[in-house]
Amino acid sequence: MSYEFIPRRQIQERGVRRVRYVRSLDKIATIPAEEREALKAVTNHYVFRANDYYLGLIDWSDPNDPIRRLIIPQIEELNDWGALDASNEQLVTVARGVQHKYDHTVLLLCNEVCGGYCRYCFRKRLFMDNNEEVANDVSKGLAYIADNPSVTNVLLTGGDPLLMSTRRIVDILDALRLIPHVRIIRIGSKIPAFNPWRIIDDPQLQDAFLRFSTPTRRIYLMAHFDHPRELTEHAVGAIDCALRSRLICVNQCPLIRGINDDPTVLAELFQQLSWIGCPPYYLFQGRPTVGNEPFAVPIVRGWKIFQEALRRGSGLARRARFVMSHATGKVEIMAVDDSNIFLRYHRAKDPADRGRFMVYKRNDDAFWLDQLEPADESDAPKFSQSSRLAVDEGPE
């Protein structure tokens, strides 16, 4: 794999490369007609979106192709499992499109569209009809941030912020940089995987990054690569372009059954990310979201996969933390032994829980914190099961 950085003048002379978006399975002839018909029940419930570039990464001769599993609907998504808002994000929503869970960090849900819709998405509720959580007008969020001097980090998310117009991105970055206490701006995006040319072919966007990511007030690109095959020459080029535009790049992704729940695959992903300057940051335990049963991996099995993956590669490929984004905070899975699961609050909604160490009884069938029972003589809290979860461990 090689990538040649294209100077901006040549980009402007060559013109912008465009991907073609696909919103109907009927447009994908490589899916048999009978299967397309059966999957209409899924797409009527959970929206489908992809593009020709990303669909071109699929090996259509392999029914278990990981990229196919990631983007093409499955009938099992209709199984009765999980909750629509598995982490109760509504409890930390302070205004439309504004979430404030941790003292120093505010999330701005500024876009309700993605370059493609990952089938395991934990915010699929945002893409449903009549959803009003996203704010296209972020003025209230900006005012809230300005009025809260403890906020040093702002995460632009959604949806995918890099699908907004460059002008709108610039306006938001400009407004945030006028707030003195905002030191870090994070952009959560899978665009480098879905459409690398959005970054490569936009000199105005690159100029904005160069302008607003300064030596003491950085912009972080929170990339989202789930499988090594997403790291194409063009995707690597998008990360290289972001780095040359002064962005700090890291990667975060969930552990997903049939996509990266294999220590060899996960280790390869972590290693390649470290090589291109986008090292792993978080590996998430998949939230028990409605429609996500076919992608769920139990906590214990996930921890084993994660630990085996960490045995390979250099230190920069081993920086990820394995965490659950629970309603009460970001809970790190520290260890598992024959009897117990050991957890720690990496981040906590309640300041009293910060750094709290918790011990639960080992449960190889549990997918989420709410399913765990505190160990004997442990003061770990017992959470009620807020969602219906079926047990299906998948292949070892």
C-alpha positions as CSV (number, residue, x, y, z in Angstrom):
1,M,0.0,0.0,0.0
2,S,1.3,3.4,-0.9
3,Y,-0.1,6.9,-0.9
4,E,1.2,10.0,-2.5
5,F,0.2,13.3,-0.9
6,I,-1.5,15.5,-3.5
7,P,-0.7,19.2,-3.3
8,R,-3.8,21.5,-3.1
9,R,-3.1,23.1,-6.5
10,Q,-3.3,19.7,-8.1
11,I,-6.5,18.9,-6.3
12,Q,-8.1,22.0,-7.6
13,E,-6.9,21.3,-11.1
14,R,-8.0,17.7,-11.1
15,G,-11.4,18.3,-9.5
16,V,-13.2,16.6,-6.7
17,R,-13.9,12.9,-6.8
18,R,-17.4,12.0,-5.8
19,V,-18.9,8.8,-4.5
20,R,-22.4,7.8,-5.4
21,Y,-24.7,7.1,-2.5
22,V,-27.1,4.2,-2.4
23,R,-30.3,4.3,-0.3
24,S,-32.1,1.3,-1.6
25,L,-31.0,-2.4,-1.6
26,D,-32.8,-2.7,-5.0
27,K,-29.8,-0.7,-6.5
28,I,-27.4,-3.5,-5.4
29,A,-27.6,-6.2,-8.0
30,T,-25.1,-8.4,-6.2
31,I,-27.7,-9.1,-3.5
32,P,-30.1,-11.8,-4.8
33,A,-33.6,-10.5,-5.5
34,E,-35.2,-12.9,-3.0
35,E,-32.8,-11.7,-0.3
36,R,-33.4,-8.0,-1.1
37,E,-37.2,-8.6,-0.9
38,A,-36.8,-10.3,2.6
39,L,-34.6,-7.4,3.8
40,K,-37.2,-4.7,3.0
41,A,-38.8,-5.4,6.4
42,V,-35.5,-4.4,8.0
43,T,-34.9,-1.3,5.9
44,N,-38.4,-0.2,6.5
45,H,-37.5,-0.2,10.2
46,Y,-33.9,0.8,10.2
47,V,-32.6,3.1,7.4
48,F,-30.0,1.9,4.9
49,R,-27.4,4.0,3.3
50,A,-24.0,3.2,1.7
51,N,-21.9,4.4,-1.3
52,D,-20.3,2.8,-4.3
53,Y,-16.8,3.1,-2.9
54,Y,-17.6,1.3,0.4
55,L,-19.7,-1.3,-1.3
56,G,-16.8,-2.0,-3.5
57,L,-14.8,-3.3,-0.5
58,I,-17.2,-6.2,-0.1
59,D,-16.2,-9.7,-1.3
60,W,-19.7,-10.7,-2.5
61,S,-18.7,-14.3,-2.9
62,D,-18.4,-14.5,0.9
63,P,-21.7,-14.4,2.8
64,N,-19.8,-13.7,6.0
65,D,-17.7,-10.9,4.6
66,P,-17.1,-8.5,7.5
67,I,-17.6,-5.3,5.4
68,R,-20.9,-6.8,4.2
69,R,-22.0,-7.5,7.8
70,L,-21.1,-4.0,8.7
71,I,-23.2,-2.2,6.0
72,I,-25.8,-4.6,4.6
73,P,-29.0,-5.3,6.7
74,Q,-29.7,-8.6,8.3
75,I,-33.1,-10.1,9.1
76,E,-31.9,-10.8,12.7
77,E,-31.9,-7.0,13.3
78,L,-35.7,-7.4,13.8
79,N,-35.2,-9.7,16.8
80,D,-36.7,-8.5,20.1
81,W,-33.5,-7.4,21.9
82,G,-32.1,-4.3,23.6
83,A,-33.2,-0.7,24.1
84,L,-33.3,2.2,21.6
85,D,-31.3,4.4,24.0
86,A,-29.2,1.8,25.7
87,S,-27.1,4.3,27.6
88,N,-29.9,6.7,28.5
89,E,-28.4,9.7,26.7
90,Q,-31.6,11.5,27.2
91,L,-30.7,11.8,30.9
92,V,-27.7,14.0,30.1
93,T,-29.3,16.1,27.4
94,V,-29.3,19.7,28.6
95,A,-30.8,21.2,25.4
96,R,-31.6,19.9,21.9
97,G,-28.5,18.4,20.4
98,V,-26.4,19.1,23.6
99,Q,-25.2,16.3,26.0
100,H,-23.3,17.1,29.1
101,K,-22.3,13.9,31.0
102,Y,-18.8,14.7,32.3
103,D,-17.7,18.0,33.7
104,H,-15.1,18.8,31.1
105,T,-16.8,17.5,28.0
106,V,-19.9,18.5,26.0
107,L,-21.3,16.7,23.0
108,L,-22.9,18.6,20.1
109,L,-25.1,16.4,18.0
110,C,-24.9,18.6,15.0
111,N,-25.8,16.3,12.1
112,E,-28.2,13.5,11.6
113,V,-26.7,11.9,8.5
114,C,-23.8,9.5,8.1
115,G,-21.7,8.5,5.1
116,G,-23.2,5.0,5.6
117,Y,-25.3,3.5,8.3
118,C,-23.4,0.9,10.3
119,R,-25.9,-1.9,11.1
120,Y,-24.7,-2.0,14.8
121,C,-25.1,1.7,15.3
122,F,-26.0,2.6,18.9
123,R,-27.7,5.9,17.8
124,K,-29.9,4.5,15.1
125,R,-32.8,6.3,16.8
126,L,-31.4,9.5,15.4
127,F,-32.1,8.3,11.8
128,M,-35.7,7.4,12.5
129,D,-38.7,9.6,11.5
130,N,-39.7,12.3,13.9
131,N,-36.5,12.3,15.9
132,E,-35.7,15.7,17.4
133,E,-32.4,15.0,19.3
134,V,-30.1,16.6,16.7
135,A,-29.8,20.3,16.4
136,N,-28.9,21.8,13.0
137,D,-28.8,25.1,14.8
138,V,-26.0,24.8,17.4
139,S,-26.3,28.3,18.8
140,K,-27.9,27.1,22.0
141,G,-25.2,24.5,22.5
142,L,-22.5,27.2,21.9
143,A,-24.2,29.5,24.4
144,Y,-24.3,26.6,26.9
145,I,-20.6,25.9,26.5
146,A,-19.7,29.6,26.8
147,D,-21.6,29.8,30.0
148,N,-19.8,26.7,31.5
149,P,-16.1,27.5,32.0
150,S,-15.4,23.9,33.2
151,V,-15.9,22.7,29.7
152,T,-12.6,22.3,28.0
153,N,-13.5,19.6,25.5
154,V,-16.2,19.7,22.9
155,L,-17.1,16.6,20.7
156,L,-18.9,17.2,17.4
157,T,-20.9,14.1,16.6
158,G,-24.2,13.0,15.3
159,G,-24.5,11.6,12.6
160,D,-21.2,12.4,11.1
161,P,-20.0,16.1,11.3
162,L,-17.8,15.8,8.2
163,L,-20.9,15.3,6.1
164,M,-21.9,18.9,6.8
165,S,-20.9,21.6,4.4
166,T,-17.4,22.9,4.8
167,R,-18.9,26.4,5.4
168,R,-20.9,25.1,8.3
169,I,-18.0,23.2,9.8
170,V,-15.9,26.3,9.6
171,D,-18.6,28.4,11.3
172,I,-18.8,25.9,14.2
173,L,-15.0,25.7,14.6
174,D,-14.8,29.5,14.5
175,A,-17.4,29.9,17.1
176,L,-15.8,27.3,19.4
177,R,-12.4,29.0,19.1
178,L,-14.0,32.2,20.3
179,I,-14.7,30.5,23.7
180,P,-11.4,30.8,25.6
181,H,-11.9,27.8,27.9
182,V,-12.5,25.3,25.0
183,R,-9.1,23.7,24.5
184,I,-9.9,20.6,22.6
185,I,-12.4,20.1,19.7
186,R,-13.1,16.5,18.8
187,I,-14.7,15.4,15.5
188,G,-16.2,11.9,15.7
189,S,-16.2,10.6,12.1
190,K,-16.2,7.5,10.0
191,I,-15.8,9.5,6.8
192,P,-12.1,8.4,6.4
193,A,-13.5,4.9,6.0
194,F,-16.7,5.7,4.1
195,N,-15.5,8.5,1.8
196,P,-11.8,9.4,2.1
197,W,-12.0,12.1,-0.6
198,R,-14.2,14.3,1.6
199,I,-10.9,15.2,3.4
200,I,-8.4,14.6,0.6
201,D,-10.2,16.7,-2.0
202,D,-11.3,19.7,0.1
203,P,-8.5,22.4,0.4
204,Q,-11.0,24.7,2.3
205,L,-11.6,22.0,4.9
206,Q,-7.8,21.4,5.2
207,D,-7.3,25.2,5.6
208,A,-9.9,25.3,8.4
209,F,-8.1,22.5,10.2
210,L,-4.7,24.3,9.9
211,R,-6.3,27.5,11.2
212,F,-8.2,26.1,14.2
213,S,-5.9,23.2,15.3
214,T,-3.1,25.2,17.1
215,P,-0.2,24.1,19.2
216,T,-2.1,24.7,22.4
217,R,-5.7,24.1,21.2
218,R,-5.9,21.0,19.1
219,I,-8.5,19.4,17.0
220,Y,-8.7,15.6,17.3
221,L,-10.2,13.4,14.6
222,M,-11.8,10.5,16.4
223,A,-11.7,8.1,13.5
224,H,-13.8,4.9,13.3
225,F,-12.2,2.0,11.5
226,D,-13.7,-1.4,12.5
227,H,-11.8,-3.8,10.3
228,P,-8.3,-3.8,8.6
229,R,-9.9,-4.0,5.2
230,E,-11.3,-0.5,5.6
231,L,-7.7,0.8,5.7
232,T,-7.4,1.1,2.0
233,E,-4.8,3.3,0.2
234,H,-7.4,6.1,0.0
235,A,-8.4,5.8,3.6
236,V,-4.8,6.0,4.7
237,G,-4.5,9.0,2.5
238,A,-7.4,10.7,4.3
239,I,-5.6,10.1,7.6
240,D,-2.3,11.4,6.2
241,C,-4.1,14.5,4.9
242,A,-5.7,15.1,8.3
243,L,-2.3,14.7,10.0
244,R,-0.7,17.2,7.6
245,S,-3.6,19.6,8.4
246,R,-2.5,19.5,12.1
247,L,-5.2,17.2,13.4
248,I,-4.4,14.6,16.0
249,C,-5.9,11.3,14.9
250,V,-7.0,8.4,17.1
251,N,-9.4,5.5,16.5
252,Q,-12.3,4.2,18.5
253,C,-14.6,1.3,17.6
254,P,-16.8,-1.3,19.2
255,L,-16.1,-5.0,19.4
256,I,-18.5,-6.5,16.8
257,R,-19.4,-10.1,16.2
258,G,-18.5,-11.3,12.8
259,I,-16.5,-8.2,12.0
260,N,-13.6,-7.8,14.5
261,D,-14.3,-10.3,17.3
262,D,-11.1,-12.3,16.4
263,P,-7.8,-11.5,18.2
264,T,-5.9,-11.8,14.9
265,V,-8.1,-9.4,13.1
266,L,-8.2,-7.0,16.1
267,A,-4.5,-7.1,16.5
268,E,-4.0,-6.4,12.8
269,L,-6.4,-3.4,13.0
270,F,-4.5,-2.0,16.0
271,Q,-1.1,-2.5,14.4
272,Q,-2.1,-0.9,11.1
273,L,-3.7,2.1,12.9
274,S,-0.5,2.7,14.9
275,W,1.6,2.6,11.6
276,I,-0.5,5.3,10.0
277,G,-0.5,7.7,12.9
278,C,-4.1,6.9,14.1
279,P,-3.5,4.7,17.2
280,P,-6.3,2.9,19.0
281,Y,-8.0,4.9,21.7
282,Y,-11.1,3.0,22.9
283,L,-12.5,-0.5,22.1
284,F,-16.1,-0.4,23.1
285,Q,-18.2,-3.2,24.5
286,G,-21.2,-2.9,22.1
287,R,-24.2,-1.2,23.7
288,P,-27.3,-3.4,23.9
289,T,-29.2,-1.3,21.4
290,V,-32.4,-2.4,19.6
291,G,-31.5,-4.3,16.5
292,N,-28.0,-5.2,17.6
293,E,-28.4,-8.8,18.7
294,P,-26.5,-10.2,15.6
295,F,-23.4,-8.1,16.6
296,A,-23.3,-8.7,20.3
297,V,-20.3,-10.2,22.0
298,P,-20.4,-11.2,25.8
299,I,-18.2,-9.2,28.1
300,V,-16.0,-12.1,29.2
301,R,-15.4,-13.3,25.6
302,G,-14.7,-9.7,24.5
303,W,-12.1,-9.3,27.3
304,K,-10.4,-12.5,26.2
305,I,-10.3,-11.3,22.6
306,F,-9.0,-7.9,23.6
307,Q,-6.2,-9.3,25.8
308,E,-5.1,-11.7,23.1
309,A,-5.0,-8.9,20.6
310,L,-2.9,-6.8,23.0
311,R,-0.2,-9.5,23.1
312,R,0.7,-8.6,19.6
313,G,2.3,-5.4,18.1
314,S,4.2,-2.6,19.7
315,G,3.2,-0.3,22.5
316,L,1.5,2.2,20.3
317,A,-0.8,-0.6,19.0
318,R,-1.7,-1.5,22.6
319,R,-3.0,1.8,23.9
320,A,-6.7,1.1,23.7
321,R,-8.9,0.7,26.7
322,F,-11.8,-1.8,26.7
323,V,-14.8,0.1,28.0
324,M,-18.6,0.2,28.3
325,S,-20.4,3.5,27.8
326,H,-22.9,2.9,30.5
327,A,-25.5,5.4,31.6
328,T,-23.5,6.1,34.8
329,G,-20.1,6.5,33.1
330,K,-17.4,5.0,31.0
331,V,-16.6,1.7,32.8
332,E,-13.3,0.0,32.0
333,I,-13.1,-3.8,31.9
334,M,-9.9,-4.4,33.8
335,A,-9.7,-8.1,34.3
336,V,-11.5,-11.4,34.5
337,D,-10.6,-14.5,36.6
338,D,-12.4,-17.8,37.3
339,S,-14.9,-16.1,39.7
340,N,-15.0,-12.4,39.1
341,I,-15.1,-9.5,36.6
342,F,-13.1,-6.5,37.7
343,L,-14.2,-3.1,36.5
344,R,-13.3,0.6,37.1
345,Y,-15.0,3.9,36.3
346,H,-12.7,5.4,33.7
347,R,-15.1,8.4,33.5
348,A,-18.1,8.9,35.8
349,K,-21.3,10.9,35.7
350,D,-21.3,11.2,39.5
351,P,-17.9,12.7,40.7
352,A,-18.0,10.4,43.7
353,D,-17.7,7.4,41.3
354,R,-14.5,8.6,39.6
355,G,-11.9,5.9,39.7
356,R,-14.2,3.6,41.6
357,F,-13.1,-0.1,41.5
358,M,-15.9,-2.7,41.3
359,V,-16.0,-6.5,41.5
360,Y,-18.8,-8.5,40.0
361,K,-19.5,-12.2,39.8
362,R,-18.3,-13.7,36.5
363,N,-21.1,-14.2,34.1
364,D,-20.0,-15.5,30.7
365,D,-23.5,-14.8,29.2
366,A,-23.6,-11.1,30.2
367,F,-23.4,-8.4,27.6
368,W,-23.8,-5.4,29.8
369,L,-23.1,-4.0,33.3
370,D,-26.8,-4.2,34.1
371,Q,-26.7,-8.0,33.9
372,L,-23.9,-8.4,36.4
373,E,-24.3,-9.3,40.1
374,P,-21.9,-7.8,42.7
375,A,-19.4,-10.2,44.0
376,D,-19.8,-11.4,47.6
377,E,-18.8,-8.7,50.1
378,S,-18.3,-6.2,47.3
379,D,-19.8,-2.7,47.5
380,A,-20.3,-2.6,43.7
381,P,-23.7,-1.2,42.8
382,K,-26.4,-3.5,41.3
383,F,-28.1,-2.0,38.3
384,S,-31.5,-3.0,37.1
385,Q,-31.8,-4.6,33.7
386,S,-33.2,-1.8,31.6
387,S,-33.2,-3.7,28.4
388,R,-34.2,-7.2,27.2
389,L,-31.1,-9.2,26.2
390,A,-31.0,-12.6,24.6
391,V,-28.0,-14.9,25.2
392,D,-26.1,-15.8,22.1
393,E,-22.3,-16.1,22.5
394,G,-21.5,-16.7,18.9
395,P,-18.5,-18.7,17.8
396,E,-15.4,-19.1,20.0
